[in-house]
Amino acid sequence: MNNSETSNQRIAKLTFASIYPLYLAKIEKKGRTKEELDQVIAWLTNFDHKKIQELIEENVTFETFFQHASLNPNASLITGVICGCRVEEIENPLTQRVRYLDKLVDELARGRKMEKILRGS
């Protein structure tokens, strides 16, 4: 992954509403549900289903999305490679949070058990 400032700015400007349907399509194709996706997002961000829907309707950027989030204290337990980069080594905090979410969605799509995805919470 290109971890340049340009890449970080591009990620910050992406809207959550534009990416959410892609996450949903990815996990549904593998037999997972919207409720499970929302559960994973809620675990990471402390947003309930209603808040997730509000943020989608407001078309917020990932920057705004994560400014409003209360990141789970166990988020740092999310490790591994996403987009060719180890998530635990990403220096830009916003990019790292977006990649945490990408990693959780990947784990959900791969059929990992929810208790493992949610890091024992």
N, C-alpha and C positions, 0 to 999 in steps of 0.2 A: 504494500500500500504506500502511496505517496503521502508521507507525513509532513508535507510542506505547509506553509502558512496558507497558500492558495487552496489546498485540499481541505484544511481546517475551516476556512471561510465558506467553502462550498457546502460542507456538511452542516455548518451553523445555519445556512440560509435555506436548506431543505425544509419543506413543511412536513410535519408529522402526518397530516392528512393525506399527503401524496405517498407516503411510505407505508402507512398502516394497511391499505388494501393489498400491497405486495406481501407484507408479513402474513396477512390472513390467507391469501391464495397459497402461499408456500406451505403453511401448516395444514390447511384443509386438504390439500393435495395428498398429504401424508396421513390423513385420517384424524387429525386433531381438530379441536373446536375453537370458535371465537371466544368462548368463556375461558378456555385454557390460556389463550393468548392474552386476554385481559387480566387473568390471574398473574401471569408472568410480568406484565407491564406494571400491575399494581404492586407486586412484590418489590420491583426495582425502584419505583417512583413514589409509592404510597398514595397513588391516585386510585379512587374507586371508579367503578364502571361509568357512573354519571360524569365524573370529571374528565375521564378519557374521551367520552363522547363530546363534551363541551369543547375540549381542546381541538378535536377533529373539526367540529363545526366552525370554530374560530379561525381555522387554518393557520395555526401558530407554527413558527419555525422551531426546529430542534433546539435552538438557542433559548427561546422563550419557554418551550416545553420543559427543559431541564432547569431553567431558572425557578420555575414553580414547583419542581419536584423536591421531595425529601428523600434523597438517595438512601437506600437500605444500607445499614451499617455493615452488612455482610457482602456488599457488592464487590469489595476487593478480593473476595474468594473466587470471583469469576476469572478464570484463566484459560489460556489456549490461544489458538490462531484464528483470526478472522481477517479476510481480505489480505492474507499474506503477512500479517503483523501480529505479534503477541499482544493481546489486549492489556496485559499487566505492565507492558513497557511503553505504552502510548503516553507521551508527555502532555499533550493538550488535554485538559480536563473534560471539555465538552466532547471532543472526538472520542475520548476514552469511554464516556458515558453512552454515547451513541453505539459504539462498538460492543459495550456490555449488553445493550439491548439486542443488537444483532446476534451476539453469541447465544443469548437465552432463546431467541427465536429459532436459531439453528438447532439447538439442543432439543427444543420442543418438536421441531419437524423431524428430527432423527429418531424420535420415539423414546427419548430418555424419560425416566420416571419423574413425575412432578416433584417429589420430595428431594431428588438429586438436583434438579434444575433450580429449585428454590433454596439451595445450599443449607438444608437442614432446618429451615425456618418453619 
